[in-house]
Amino acid sequence: MTSSTPITAEDRRRLWHPRGTLCAVCRQPTRGFGWFDPHRSKQPRPSVWFCSMSCQSFWTRLARERFAMVDLTEEERAAITATMKRMALLMDEIGWATPLGELTEAQVRALIEEAVEGFREAMSDIARAQTPEVPF
């Protein structure tokens, strides 16, 4: 079945770009950087998507070092430490003596958002710092 309208670059991009997928490193929306397992012959092949070349390079380096990651990496531990500092500032505002069961919905939401955003930003910063500058 042929169509009278020509296929555009945007039409071709829509066929492979993972809409709504989050970066495997920092959990930002992906921007077309990806990886798939070239050794598996059965479809669908395992694939991972990234927001930037620095996140893609970071993930590739970690995958080479340890394919089956069960424990936290040193980078993830550093990101957790950075996140803890941000969480402490928020807990200072809420009050350290406040039991978790007495937090309001807004306070719980703020804690979760701070934890997720802090970890994402820290992982992105670590990936950017460990990736050499692109020469172009």
Salt bridges, closest charged atoms under 4 A:
GLU10 OE2 - ARG13 NH2 2.95
GLU10 OE2 - ARG14 NH2 3.74
GLU10 OE2 - ARG19 NH2 3.80
ASP11 OD1 - ARG14 NH1 3.14
GLU65 OE2 - ARG61 NH1 2.76
GLU75 OE2 - ARG61 NH2 3.14
GLU105 OE2 - ARG109 NH2 2.84
GLU114 OE2 - ARG86 NE 2.75
GLU117 OE2 - ARG120 NH2 2.57
GLU121 OE1 - ARG86 NH1 2.80
GLU121 OE2 - ARG120 NH2 3.84
ASP125 OD1 - ARG128 NH1 3.00
